[in-house]
């Protein structure tokens, strides 16, 4: 299990991570939601998600492909999921606490990357998502 939190520390969660499914997502939705060139997302087992504190501060934005959550106090982006969290759950790797040693295994959705950014080629690049996730 890993533990994560928002910037103000009012929301704390834990979840069982799937480290081999950690991606730098370059889609325009992730870029806009995070205000960054890409978002590093760690897939996790949705049925293991537990909020240790602050679940009442979690706000949701329902988008085209899922639900994005953030802290209503500090605005930290925390996770994405389908309506059925056991189908799909990813957490923003930046919200995970401690020296977890988890690193991205690939870049995905590079077909919609920022025009001014070239992802490093030290990990694989995928036009969409890799098969099997």
N, C-alpha and C positions, 0 to 999 in steps of 0.2 A: 504494500500500500504506500502511496505517496500522499503528502499533504500539501495543500496550497492555500493561498489567501489573496485578498485584494490589497491594494496599496495602503489603505487606512487600517487594515487588520480586523475590520468588523465582520467580514465574512471569512470563514475558515471551512475548508472541505477536505475530505480524503476520498481516494478512489484507487482501485487497482489498475495500474497502468499497463499498456501494451507497448513497451519501449521500441519494439521492432517496427512499429507503425507511428513514427514521428516524422512529420513532413514540414517543409517550408512551403506554405501555400501562397502562390502568386496571383490568385484570382482577384478580380477587381473588388468583389464583395469583401474579402478578407483585408485587402489593402485599405479600403475605405473605413471599415470597422475598426481597424487597429491604428489607422493614421500612419502607416509604415509601408515600406517596400514589399514586405511579405509578412505573414504570420506563421510562427512555428507552433504547430498543433500536435499534441500528443494524444493518440487514441487511447481510450480507457474502456473498462467494462462497466457499462451504464448501470447495471443492477447493483454494483458495489458502491455507487456514489452516496456519500453521507455528508451532511452538513453538520459540523461540530458547533458552529455558532453563526448567527446572522442570516439564516436562510430567508427571513422576512425582509431583508434588505436587497435580495436578488431581484433585479428587473429583467424583463425579457423583451426582445424585439423579434417578432415573427417575420422571417424573410421568405424568399422563394424556395430555398432548399433546406430550411431548418430554423431552429430557434437559437438566437445568440443571447447570452446573458452577460450582465455587468452589474457592478455594485452601484446601487442608487445613491450612495453617499459620496464615493470618490471617483466613480466612473470606470474603474478597472474592468477590462474585458476578461472574463473568466473561462467560459466554455461555450460550445455549440452542441446541439443535440436535435434529434428528431423528436416528434411528439412522444414516441415510445423510446425512452432513453436506452432500452436494452438493444435497440436497433442500431443506434449511432450515438456516440458521445466522444467529443474531443475537448481537451483542456488546453488553454494557452500555456505553453511551456514556461513562459516568463512568470506565471503565477505560482509555479511549483516551488516549494521551500527547499532550502538546503542544497548540499552538494550531491545531487541525485545521479550524476554521470550520464544522463540521457542526452543523446545528440540526434539531430535530424539524419535520416537515412536516405532522403531524396528530396528533390524539388518537384512540386506538382503544379499543375495548371499554368505552366509557363507560356501557354498560348496567349494568355491575357496578362502577362507580366508588364510592369512599367517599362515603357519604351527606353528609358534612360538607364535601366539596370540590366546587367548581365550576371545571372546567377553563377556561382562558382561551379566548376566542373569536377570537383573532388568527390561529389556524390551524384547519383543518376538524376537525369532530368526527364520528366514525363509531361506530355501535352495536357493530360487530364490527371485523374488519379490512377495509381498503379492497380493492376488487377488484384483482387483478393482483399480489398478493404471495404 
